[in-house]
């Protein structure tokens, strides 16, 4: 069989950053060795939950350095749990990062992401963080997770005075699936006339259920979250709607045809990542709609690179860029 140029290129994954490759090897992670499939989803979720234990509120308070509370937001006859935290001793009204955790829409929790958010942003920038415990697929199909996030956001906006946060300085943010939810939430609150955030922080966003970009095919079997795993997660969220033409842009923001009127965006992805091309395309679509987007493509970075190797040079550069964008956005 004679391969075309694109077919040959799709079989050659970009080289991983050497520090990241070494960190993955040390952690015993063999990239692409075990893709997630529907048959193994339940067992994978059990293993992942065990690997991400929820810190207690006492642990999150870090010997009194942070004030932390669990809150409940009403959501269509249910309640959505929010975990709110802020540095101890700061007076006055604080800006707030409304954060949606990652995990492919099928895993993760609102508590386990907080230690890093508090260390990297809440303390240095003097901001509050509210993390959302949204429902997970496949128990919750679309639009369940994003509706949970919207319910929490509207409740937050209505209680800013009580919480001591600034209703005019809310930034939405998330990573991976959480970043996809962030983009969907920005669309949803715009269209419903809900709270108006001033920014959206999109870190390696999971945006497109069609899963057929060049990078998705190129990185199949070569990324820490590859095309097969991605398809399994989208199927869990969308069920029989997966891949159909009528998938909601609130579930898969790459489906959106109107990106006007959205908050300014920080958009990042790795060059050696499944989500590379859909992320770059989304930033381009924001620009074409007249929006403000700052795009970073980190060379040699895989999905979750800064989690696997937080001390790597590229991870420290990425953190500095995110923090700088947050500082500038919150200062406006």
C-alpha positions in Angstrom: 0.0 0.0 0.0 1.3 3.4 -0.9 0.7 6.1 1.7 0.0 9.7 0.9 1.9 12.5 2.5 -0.8 13.1 5.1 -1.0 9.4 5.9 2.8 9.2 6.4 2.8 12.4 8.6 -0.1 11.1 10.7 2.1 8.1 11.6 4.9 10.3 12.9 4.1 12.0 16.2 6.0 15.1 17.2 8.9 14.5 19.5 8.2 14.8 23.2 10.1 17.4 25.2 13.0 15.5 26.7 12.2 16.5 30.3 8.6 15.3 29.8 9.7 12.1 28.3 12.0 11.4 31.2 9.2 12.3 33.7 6.8 9.9 32.0 9.4 7.1 32.0 10.1 7.7 35.7 6.4 7.6 36.5 6.1 4.3 34.6 3.7 5.9 32.0 4.0 4.2 28.6 2.3 6.7 26.2 -0.4 5.0 24.2 0.0 1.6 25.9 -3.4 1.4 27.4 -6.2 3.4 25.7 -9.5 3.6 27.4 -12.3 1.6 25.8 -16.1 1.4 26.7 -15.6 -2.1 27.9 -13.1 -1.0 30.5 -14.7 2.3 31.5 -16.2 1.3 34.8 -12.9 -0.4 36.0 -11.0 2.7 34.8 -13.2 5.0 36.8 -12.7 3.0 39.9 -8.9 3.1 39.5 -8.9 6.8 38.7 -11.1 7.6 41.8 -8.7 5.7 44.0 -5.7 7.6 42.5 -7.4 11.0 43.2 -8.4 10.9 46.8 -10.4 13.9 48.0 -8.5 16.0 50.4 -10.4 17.0 53.5 -11.4 20.6 54.2 -8.9 20.6 57.0 -6.1 19.5 54.6 -7.2 22.2 52.1 -7.0 24.9 54.8 -3.3 24.1 55.0 -2.7 25.0 58.6 -4.9 28.0 58.4 -3.5 29.6 55.3 -6.8 29.3 53.5 -10.5 29.6 54.3 -12.4 26.8 52.7 -16.1 26.0 52.7 -18.5 23.6 50.9 -21.5 25.3 49.5 -24.7 24.1 47.9 -26.3 25.6 44.8 -29.9 24.6 43.8 -30.1 23.0 40.3 -33.5 21.9 39.0 -34.6 20.1 42.1 -31.1 19.0 43.0 -28.0 20.6 44.5 -24.6 21.2 43.1 -21.7 21.2 45.5 -19.2 24.1 45.2 -15.9 24.2 47.1 -15.0 27.8 47.8 -11.5 28.9 49.0 -9.6 32.1 49.6 -6.3 33.1 51.3 -6.8 33.8 55.0 -6.5 37.4 56.2 -7.4 39.1 52.9 -10.0 41.7 53.5 -12.3 43.3 50.9 -13.9 41.8 47.8 -11.7 39.4 45.8 -11.8 38.4 42.2 -12.8 34.8 41.7 -11.7 31.9 39.5 -14.7 29.6 38.8 -12.9 26.4 38.1 -14.1 23.2 36.4 -11.9 20.1 36.9 -10.7 17.8 34.2 -11.1 14.0 33.8 -12.7 13.5 30.4 -16.2 14.2 31.7 -16.0 10.8 33.3 -13.7 11.3 36.3 -12.2 13.8 38.7 -13.7 15.9 41.6 -13.9 19.4 42.9 -11.6 18.9 45.8 -8.5 17.2 44.4 -7.7 20.1 42.1 -7.8 22.8 44.8 -4.3 22.4 46.4 -2.6 23.3 43.1 -5.1 26.1 42.4 -4.5 27.6 45.8 -0.7 27.2 45.6 -0.3 28.5 42.1 -3.0 31.3 41.9 -5.1 32.0 45.0 -2.1 32.8 47.2 0.2 34.6 44.7 -2.6 36.6 43.1 -4.8 37.2 46.1 -8.0 35.7 44.5 -10.8 33.3 45.5 -11.3 30.0 43.8 -14.6 28.2 43.5 -14.4 24.6 42.3 -17.5 22.8 40.9 -18.5 19.2 41.6 -20.5 18.5 38.4 -22.1 15.2 37.5 -20.0 12.7 35.5 -20.8 10.6 32.4 -22.1 8.1 31.7 -24.5 8.5 34.7 -25.1 12.1 33.6 -25.5 12.6 29.8 -25.2 15.9 28.1 -26.2 18.6 29.0 -26.1 17.5 32.6 -22.5 18.5 33.4 -22.6 22.0 31.8 -26.1 22.6 33.4 -24.6 21.9 36.8 -21.8 24.4 36.1 -24.3 27.0 35.0 -26.4 26.5 38.1 -23.3 27.0 40.3 -22.3 30.1 38.3 -25.7 31.8 38.6 -25.8 31.0 42.3 -22.3 32.4 42.8 -23.2 35.6 40.9 -26.3 36.0 43.2 -24.3 35.5 46.4 -21.1 37.5 45.7 -21.7 39.9 48.5 -22.1 37.1 51.0 -19.0 35.3 49.7 -16.9 38.4 49.5 -16.1 38.1 45.8 -16.4 40.6 43.0 -19.4 40.0 40.6 -17.5 42.0 37.9 -14.3 40.0 38.1 -15.3 36.4 37.6 -13.0 34.3 35.4 -14.1 30.8 34.1 -11.4 28.2 33.9 -10.7 24.6 33.5 -8.4 21.9 32.1 -9.1 19.2 29.5 -12.7 18.3 30.0 -13.0 21.1 32.4 -11.8 23.5 29.7 -14.3 22.1 27.3 -17.0 22.7 29.9 -15.6 26.2 30.4 -16.0 27.0 26.7 -19.5 25.5 26.7 -20.4 27.5 29.9 -19.2 30.7 28.3 -21.5 30.1 25.3 -24.4 29.0 27.6 -24.3 32.0 29.9 -24.0 34.4 26.9 -27.0 32.9 25.2 -29.2 32.8 28.4 -28.2 36.3 29.4 -26.7 34.9 32.6 -23.6 36.1 34.6 -21.0 37.8 32.5 -17.5 36.5 33.1 -14.5 38.7 32.1 -12.3 35.8 30.9 -12.1 32.1 30.1 -9.0 30.0 30.8 -8.9 27.1 28.4 -6.1 24.6 29.2 -5.9 21.8 26.6 -9.7 21.9 26.0 -11.8 18.9 25.0 -13.9 20.6 22.4 -14.9 18.4 19.5 -16.8 15.1 19.7 -16.0 14.3 16.1 -12.5 13.5 17.1 -11.2 13.5 13.5 -8.6 16.3 13.4 -5.2 15.7 11.9 -3.6 15.8 15.4 -6.2 13.3 16.8 -5.2 10.9 14.1 -1.5 11.7 14.3 -1.4 11.3 18.1 -3.5 8.1 18.2 -1.5 5.8 20.4 1.1 8.5 21.0 -0.5 10.8 23.6 -1.3 10.3 27.3 -5.0 10.9 26.2 -5.3 9.5 22.7 -8.1 9.3 20.1 -9.5 6.0 21.4 -9.7 7.2 24.9 -11.2 10.5 23.7 -13.9 8.7 21.7 -14.8 6.5 24.7 -15.3 9.6 26.9 -17.4 11.4 24.3 -19.5 8.3 23.8 -20.1 8.2 27.6 -21.3 11.8 27.6 -23.3 11.9 24.4 -24.6 8.3 24.0 -26.2 7.7 20.7 -25.9 11.4 19.8 -22.1 11.0 19.6 -20.9 12.3 16.2 -24.3 13.3 15.0 -24.9 16.7 13.3 -27.2 17.9 16.0 -24.7 17.7 18.9 -25.1 20.9 21.1 -22.3 23.4 21.1 -22.8 23.6 24.9 -21.6 20.0 25.0 -19.0 20.2 22.2 -18.0 23.9 21.7 -16.2 23.2 18.4 -19.7 22.8 17.0 -20.6 26.5 17.7 -21.2 28.6 14.7 -21.3 31.9 16.6 -18.4 32.8 18.9 -19.1 36.5 19.1 -19.6 38.3 22.4 -17.6 35.9 24.5 -15.1 36.8 27.2 -11.4 37.1 26.4 -9.7 33.8 26.3 -6.4 32.2 27.3 -6.0 29.1 25.1 -3.2 26.6 25.4 -2.3 23.1 24.1 0.7 21.0 23.5 2.2 20.3 20.0 2.3 16.6 20.8 -1.3 16.4 22.0 -4.5 14.9 20.6 -6.4 18.2 21.2 -3.8 20.4 19.3 -5.6 21.1 16.1 -9.2 21.5 17.6 -7.7 23.9 20.1 -5.9 26.0 17.5 -9.0 26.0 15.4 -11.1 27.3 18.3 -8.7 30.1 19.0 -8.8 31.0 15.3 -12.6 30.9 15.3 -12.6 33.3 18.3 -10.4 35.7 16.4 -12.6 35.4 13.3 -15.6 36.4 15.4 -13.8 39.5 16.6 -12.8 38.0 20.0 -9.7 38.3 22.1 -7.7 35.1 22.4 -4.2 34.5 23.6 -2.9 31.2 22.1 0.0 29.2 23.3 1.2 25.9 21.7 3.8 24.4 23.9 6.4 22.5 21.8 6.8 18.8 22.6 4.1 18.9 25.3 1.7 16.0 25.7 -1.8 16.1 27.3 -1.4 16.8 31.0 2.3 17.6 30.6 2.5 20.0 33.6 0.8 17.4 35.9 3.4 14.7 34.9 6.4 17.1 35.1 5.5 20.2 37.1 9.1 21.2 37.5 10.0 20.9 33.8 11.1 24.1 32.1 8.1 24.0 29.7 5.7 23.4 32.6 7.1 26.4 34.5 6.9 28.6 31.3 3.2 27.5 30.9 2.4 28.4 34.5 4.1 31.8 34.1 2.1 32.5 30.9 -1.2 31.5 32.5 -0.5 33.5 35.7 0.4 36.6 33.7 -2.8 36.4 31.7 -4.9 35.9 34.8 -3.2 38.9 36.5 -3.7 41.1 33.5 -7.3 40.0 33.0 -8.2 40.5 36.7 -6.6 44.0 36.6 -9.0 45.3 33.9 
